[in-house]
Amino acid sequence: MIKTELLTPLPCRWCATLTAPTELQTVKVTRSMQNPPPPDSIEEWLLCPRCLEHYEKM
């Protein structure tokens, strides 16, 4: 059962494209303008390779 869960495609946070979990990358983002941001404002997003490339260019 665990193997099935590892192979189940998950949606990208930005484009919602179903992507294999092994291809998704986790990035930490915040909407806070404070520096450093409060710990409770930091979110972890799963991005597909295409969206990750755009994220890194921002």
C-alpha positions as a printed Julia matrix, in Angstrom:
58×3 Matrix{Float64}:
  0.0    0.0     0.0
  2.83   2.41    0.74
  4.35   1.8    -2.71
  1.06   2.81   -4.33
  0.99   6.05   -2.34
  4.53   6.89   -3.48
  3.54   6.47   -7.13
  0.27   8.39   -6.96
  0.62  11.63   -8.95
  0.19  14.83   -6.95
 -0.88  18.26   -8.24
  1.62  21.07   -8.72
  0.76  24.03   -6.46
  0.84  26.54   -9.34
 -0.43  24.77  -12.45
 -2.3   21.83  -10.84
 -0.72  19.4   -13.31
 -0.59  15.9   -11.84
  3.09  15.02  -11.46
  4.95  11.99  -10.12
  6.03  12.67   -6.52
  9.64  11.92   -7.45
  9.61  14.87   -9.9
  8.01  17.41   -7.57
 10.27  19.82   -5.7
  9.45  21.43   -2.37
 10.01  25.18   -2.06
  9.38  27.4     0.93
  7.39  30.57    0.31
  5.97  33.35    2.44
  3.64  36.24    1.8
  5.05  38.2     4.72
  6.99  41.38    4.03
  8.87  41.03    7.32
 12.5   40.01    7.23
 12.89  37.4     8.54
  9.32  36.22    8.01
  7.42  34.83   10.99
  7.65  31.01   11.11
  3.88  30.63   10.88
  3.82  32.52    7.55
  6.12  30.07    5.75
  4.42  27.48    3.52
  5.9   24.54    1.66
  4.73  24.21   -1.93
  5.2   21.27   -4.3
  6.14  22.46   -7.79
  6.52  20.52  -11.02
  9.82  20.94  -12.92
  8.34  23.52  -15.32
  6.95  25.73  -12.55
 10.12  25.3   -10.49
 12.1   26.75  -13.39
  9.83  29.82  -13.46
  9.99  30.12   -9.65
 13.8   30.13   -9.68
 13.83  32.96  -12.25
 11.66  35.19  -10.05
